[in-house]
Amino acid sequence: MVIPDGLIQLVQKARRVVVLTGAGISAESGIPTFRQAQTGLWAQYDPEELATRSAFRRNPRLVWEWYAWRRQLVQQAAPNPGHLALVEWERLVPDFTLITQNVDGLHQRAGSQRVVELHGSLLRVKCFDHDHAAPTWEETENPPRCAVCGSYLRPDVVWFGESLPAVGLHTAVTASRRADIFLSIGTSSLVQPAASLPLEAKNNRIPLVEINPQPTPLTAACNFALTGPAGEVLPALLFKCFGWNWDSGNEGEAGIGGGGHGRFPTQ
Ligand SMILES: [Zn+2]
Protein backbone atom coordinates (compact mmCIF):
# COMPACT_ATOMS: atom_id res chain seq x y z
CA MET A 1 0.00 0.00 0.00
CA VAL A 2 1.53 3.30 -1.13
CA ILE A 3 0.76 6.16 1.25
CA PRO A 4 1.56 9.58 -0.24
CA ASP A 5 4.22 11.57 1.66
CA GLY A 6 1.91 14.58 1.84
CA LEU A 7 -0.68 12.51 3.68
CA ILE A 8 1.89 11.08 6.09
CA GLN A 9 3.00 14.59 7.05
CA LEU A 10 -0.59 15.73 7.42
CA VAL A 11 -1.47 12.82 9.71
CA GLN A 12 1.67 13.24 11.81
CA LYS A 13 0.95 16.95 12.35
CA ALA A 14 -2.80 16.68 13.01
CA ARG A 15 -3.80 17.28 16.65
CA ARG A 16 -7.56 17.43 16.03
CA VAL A 17 -8.71 14.43 14.07
CA VAL A 18 -12.27 13.71 12.91
CA VAL A 19 -13.22 10.36 11.44
CA LEU A 20 -16.58 9.44 9.93
CA THR A 21 -17.25 5.72 9.46
CA GLY A 22 -19.98 3.87 7.61
CA ALA A 23 -21.18 0.36 6.82
CA GLY A 24 -17.98 -0.61 4.97
CA ILE A 25 -15.86 -0.96 8.11
CA SER A 26 -18.56 -3.14 9.72
CA ALA A 27 -18.94 -5.24 6.56
CA GLU A 28 -15.27 -6.14 6.90
CA SER A 29 -16.16 -7.71 10.25
CA GLY A 30 -18.92 -9.69 8.54
CA ILE A 31 -21.80 -7.52 9.74
CA PRO A 32 -24.50 -7.37 7.10
CA THR A 33 -26.16 -4.07 6.27
CA PHE A 34 -29.86 -3.60 6.98
CA ARG A 35 -30.78 -4.97 3.57
CA GLN A 36 -28.18 -7.74 3.62
CA ALA A 37 -29.65 -8.93 6.92
CA GLN A 38 -33.04 -9.26 5.24
CA THR A 39 -32.54 -12.91 4.37
CA GLY A 40 -34.75 -15.94 4.98
CA LEU A 41 -38.05 -15.12 6.61
CA TRP A 42 -37.11 -11.42 6.78
CA ALA A 43 -36.81 -11.07 3.00
CA GLN A 44 -40.59 -10.75 2.61
CA TYR A 45 -40.77 -7.45 4.51
CA ASP A 46 -40.16 -3.92 3.24
CA PRO A 47 -37.75 -1.87 5.37
CA GLU A 48 -40.75 0.37 6.15
CA GLU A 49 -42.40 -2.62 7.85
CA LEU A 50 -39.40 -3.13 10.13
CA ALA A 51 -37.92 0.27 10.91
CA THR A 52 -40.53 2.98 11.39
CA ARG A 53 -42.66 4.12 14.32
CA SER A 54 -45.84 3.11 12.54
CA ALA A 55 -44.42 -0.37 11.84
CA PHE A 56 -43.72 -0.76 15.55
CA ARG A 57 -47.20 0.42 16.44
CA ARG A 58 -48.70 -2.09 14.00
CA ASN A 59 -46.56 -5.06 14.95
CA PRO A 60 -44.21 -4.44 17.88
CA ARG A 61 -43.28 -8.09 18.18
CA LEU A 62 -42.15 -8.35 14.54
CA VAL A 63 -39.97 -5.23 14.81
CA TRP A 64 -38.52 -6.32 18.16
CA GLU A 65 -37.60 -9.72 16.73
CA TRP A 66 -35.99 -8.14 13.66
CA TYR A 67 -33.65 -6.18 15.92
CA ALA A 68 -33.05 -9.16 18.20
CA TRP A 69 -31.90 -11.07 15.10
CA ARG A 70 -29.57 -8.28 14.01
CA ARG A 71 -28.22 -7.92 17.57
CA GLN A 72 -27.36 -11.61 17.44
CA LEU A 73 -25.46 -11.13 14.14
CA VAL A 74 -23.49 -8.28 15.72
CA GLN A 75 -22.61 -10.31 18.80
CA GLN A 76 -21.11 -13.01 16.59
CA ALA A 77 -18.80 -10.50 14.90
CA ALA A 78 -15.55 -8.99 16.16
CA PRO A 79 -13.75 -5.69 15.52
CA ASN A 80 -11.23 -5.78 12.67
CA PRO A 81 -7.80 -4.12 12.31
CA GLY A 82 -9.48 -0.99 10.93
CA HIS A 83 -11.39 -0.54 14.22
CA LEU A 84 -8.20 -1.22 16.19
CA ALA A 85 -6.20 1.34 14.21
CA LEU A 86 -8.76 4.00 15.14
CA VAL A 87 -8.43 3.06 18.83
CA GLU A 88 -4.69 3.57 18.58
CA TRP A 89 -5.00 6.87 16.73
CA GLU A 90 -7.34 8.19 19.44
CA ARG A 91 -4.67 7.32 22.01
CA LEU A 92 -2.00 9.24 20.08
CA VAL A 93 -3.66 12.65 19.60
CA PRO A 94 -5.20 15.11 22.07
CA ASP A 95 -8.50 15.58 20.23
CA PHE A 96 -10.06 12.69 18.33
CA THR A 97 -13.74 12.50 17.36
CA LEU A 98 -15.08 9.31 15.86
CA ILE A 99 -18.45 9.79 14.21
CA THR A 100 -20.18 6.63 13.05
CA GLN A 101 -23.29 5.79 11.08
CA ASN A 102 -23.02 2.20 12.31
CA VAL A 103 -25.31 0.83 15.01
CA ASP A 104 -23.29 -2.26 15.95
CA GLY A 105 -21.12 -0.88 18.76
CA LEU A 106 -17.96 -2.38 17.24
CA HIS A 107 -15.92 0.80 17.69
CA GLN A 108 -16.60 0.73 21.43
CA ARG A 109 -15.93 -2.99 21.63
CA ALA A 110 -12.58 -2.37 19.93
CA GLY A 111 -11.80 0.23 22.61
CA SER A 112 -12.67 3.62 21.10
CA GLN A 113 -13.58 6.07 23.86
CA ARG A 114 -15.21 9.02 22.18
CA VAL A 115 -17.77 7.80 19.67
CA VAL A 116 -20.67 9.80 18.27
CA GLU A 117 -23.36 7.35 17.13
CA LEU A 118 -25.39 9.30 14.59
CA HIS A 119 -27.88 6.47 14.04
CA GLY A 120 -28.03 5.14 17.61
CA SER A 121 -27.12 1.62 18.70
CA LEU A 122 -28.64 -1.82 18.30
CA LEU A 123 -27.20 -2.70 21.68
CA ARG A 124 -29.29 -0.18 23.62
CA VAL A 125 -33.03 -0.03 24.08
CA LYS A 126 -35.41 2.69 25.19
CA CYS A 127 -39.17 2.87 25.60
CA PHE A 128 -41.47 3.72 22.73
CA ASP A 129 -43.57 6.38 24.45
CA HIS A 130 -41.03 8.40 26.43
CA ASP A 131 -37.52 7.34 25.38
CA HIS A 132 -36.76 6.08 28.91
CA ALA A 133 -33.45 4.26 28.68
CA ALA A 134 -33.52 0.64 29.84
CA PRO A 135 -30.08 -0.57 30.90
CA THR A 136 -31.22 -4.21 31.05
CA TRP A 137 -34.22 -6.12 29.82
CA GLU A 138 -35.64 -9.61 29.85
CA GLU A 139 -36.15 -11.44 26.56
CA THR A 140 -39.06 -13.43 27.99
CA GLU A 141 -41.71 -11.20 26.44
CA ASN A 142 -41.63 -9.76 22.93
CA PRO A 143 -41.13 -6.87 23.33
CA PRO A 144 -40.50 -6.27 27.02
CA ARG A 145 -42.03 -3.30 28.85
CA CYS A 146 -40.49 -0.12 30.25
CA ALA A 147 -39.98 -0.32 34.02
CA VAL A 148 -40.89 3.38 34.37
CA CYS A 149 -44.00 3.89 32.20
CA GLY A 150 -45.00 0.43 31.01
CA SER A 151 -44.80 1.18 27.27
CA TYR A 152 -42.97 -1.25 24.99
CA LEU A 153 -39.21 -1.16 24.73
CA ARG A 154 -37.73 -0.55 21.29
CA PRO A 155 -34.16 -0.44 19.93
CA ASP A 156 -32.37 2.87 20.42
CA VAL A 157 -31.71 3.31 16.70
CA VAL A 158 -32.84 6.04 14.34
CA TRP A 159 -35.74 4.73 12.29
CA PHE A 160 -36.84 6.00 8.91
CA GLY A 161 -38.61 9.30 9.42
CA GLU A 162 -36.97 9.99 12.80
CA SER A 163 -34.51 12.78 13.56
CA LEU A 164 -30.90 12.13 14.38
CA PRO A 165 -29.89 12.66 18.03
CA ALA A 166 -29.52 16.45 18.30
CA VAL A 167 -26.57 16.41 20.69
CA GLY A 168 -24.65 13.88 18.61
CA LEU A 169 -25.28 15.78 15.40
CA HIS A 170 -24.19 19.05 16.99
CA THR A 171 -20.99 17.45 18.29
CA ALA A 172 -20.31 15.99 14.85
CA VAL A 173 -20.85 19.25 12.98
CA THR A 174 -18.79 21.28 15.46
CA ALA A 175 -15.89 18.82 15.34
CA SER A 176 -16.05 18.71 11.54
CA ARG A 177 -15.55 22.48 11.37
CA ARG A 178 -12.55 22.56 13.69
CA ALA A 179 -10.48 19.56 12.67
CA ASP A 180 -6.94 19.50 11.31
CA ILE A 181 -7.89 16.53 9.17
CA PHE A 182 -11.18 14.81 8.30
CA LEU A 183 -11.36 11.18 7.17
CA SER A 184 -14.36 9.52 5.58
CA ILE A 185 -13.99 5.75 5.93
CA GLY A 186 -16.10 2.93 4.51
CA THR A 187 -19.06 5.10 3.67
CA SER A 188 -20.85 5.57 0.38
CA SER A 189 -21.22 9.30 1.18
CA LEU A 190 -24.83 9.17 0.04
CA VAL A 191 -26.81 9.10 3.29
CA GLN A 192 -27.71 12.50 4.69
CA PRO A 193 -27.02 14.27 6.91
CA ALA A 194 -23.78 12.32 7.53
CA ALA A 195 -22.72 12.95 3.93
CA SER A 196 -22.70 16.70 4.58
CA LEU A 197 -20.08 16.45 7.36
CA PRO A 198 -17.06 16.14 5.05
CA LEU A 199 -18.41 19.10 3.09
CA GLU A 200 -18.58 21.12 6.33
CA ALA A 201 -14.91 20.28 6.75
CA LYS A 202 -14.12 21.17 3.14
CA ASN A 203 -15.87 24.54 3.48
CA ASN A 204 -13.58 25.26 6.42
CA ARG A 205 -10.50 24.36 4.35
CA ILE A 206 -9.86 21.20 6.35
CA PRO A 207 -8.01 18.51 4.37
CA LEU A 208 -10.27 15.62 3.38
CA VAL A 209 -9.18 12.01 3.15
CA GLU A 210 -11.27 9.13 1.90
CA ILE A 211 -10.63 5.43 2.55
CA ASN A 212 -13.00 3.18 0.60
CA PRO A 213 -12.78 0.21 -1.75
CA GLN A 214 -14.61 2.15 -4.48
CA PRO A 215 -14.85 5.79 -5.51
CA THR A 216 -17.83 7.68 -4.06
CA PRO A 217 -19.48 11.04 -4.78
CA LEU A 218 -17.00 12.52 -2.26
CA THR A 219 -13.82 11.23 -3.92
CA ALA A 220 -13.32 14.16 -6.30
CA ALA A 221 -13.51 16.63 -3.39
CA CYS A 222 -10.82 14.81 -1.36
CA ASN A 223 -7.20 15.85 -0.95
CA PHE A 224 -6.28 12.19 -0.67
CA ALA A 225 -8.27 9.08 -1.57
CA LEU A 226 -6.90 5.68 -0.58
CA THR A 227 -8.57 2.78 -2.36
CA GLY A 228 -9.04 -0.34 -0.28
CA PRO A 229 -10.73 -1.82 2.78
CA ALA A 230 -10.32 0.07 6.07
CA GLY A 231 -8.92 -3.08 7.71
CA GLU A 232 -5.91 -2.92 5.39
CA VAL A 233 -5.50 0.79 4.67
CA LEU A 234 -5.79 2.10 8.24
CA PRO A 235 -3.16 -0.23 9.76
CA ALA A 236 -0.83 0.64 6.84
CA LEU A 237 -1.42 4.36 7.43
CA LEU A 238 -0.81 4.10 11.18
CA PHE A 239 2.31 2.08 10.58
CA LYS A 240 3.74 4.62 8.11
CA CYS A 241 2.85 7.61 10.29
CA PHE A 242 3.48 6.32 13.81
CA GLY A 243 5.22 2.95 13.44
CA TRP A 244 2.18 1.22 14.91
CA ASN A 245 2.02 -2.50 14.21
CA TRP A 246 -1.35 -3.95 15.10
CA ASP A 247 -0.19 -7.50 14.50
CA SER A 248 2.39 -7.45 17.28
CA GLY A 249 -0.10 -6.27 19.89
CA ASN A 250 -2.70 -8.91 19.13
CA GLU A 251 -0.86 -12.14 18.65
CA GLY A 252 -2.90 -15.16 19.53
CA GLU A 253 -6.13 -13.33 20.17
CA ALA A 254 -8.88 -15.31 18.57
CA GLY A 255 -11.52 -13.37 16.74
CA ILE A 256 -9.40 -10.30 16.06
CA GLY A 257 -7.19 -10.11 13.01
CA GLY A 258 -6.91 -12.48 10.11
CA GLY A 259 -8.23 -9.79 7.82
CA GLY A 260 -11.42 -9.51 9.81
CA HIS A 261 -13.56 -11.57 7.48
CA GLY A 262 -16.56 -13.01 9.25
CA ARG A 263 -18.97 -15.74 8.37
CA PHE A 264 -21.50 -13.58 6.53
CA PRO A 265 -21.16 -12.47 2.93
CA THR A 266 -20.77 -8.73 2.62
CA GLN A 267 -22.01 -8.30 -0.93
ZN1 LIG B 1 -40.93 4.50 29.59
Residues whose N, C-alpha, C, O or C-beta is under 5 A from the ligand:
A	BS01	ZN	C127 H130 H132 C146 V148 C149 G150 S151
